Amino acid sequence: MADFDSQKKDLMKEVRSVLDEVEDLYENAGDNGSDQAKALKDQFRKKLSNTKSKLCDIESTLAEKARATAERTDELVHEQPYYAMGIAAAVGFLAGVLLGRCRH
């Protein structure tokens, strides 16, 4: 999970950097020569590409973790079905009690 948090922080840092580049592009593109505008646009494209790549990596990592959790949950339910039914019944009971209190 620490890996995911680290990736999330890196992605947010990259998004902020891209936004800063967009601001620079719009502020400087009209004022300076076309060579500098092209350079800023190229920098923006590179940063956007890197950000999209990192986002895809994080999404795939999240999907893999969700899939692994679902598989493990399925295994536990098959190994101990009565335990799983007991938990489901307890959660249902607590939800019923809480909903019953909200109506009064």
Secondary structure, DSSP 4 states (H G I P E B T S, - for coil): -HHHHHHHHHHHHHHHHHHHHHHHHHHHHTTS-HHHHHHHHHHHHHHHHHHHHHHHHHHHHHHHHHHHHHHHHHHHHHH-HHHHHHHHHHHHHHHHHHHHHHH-
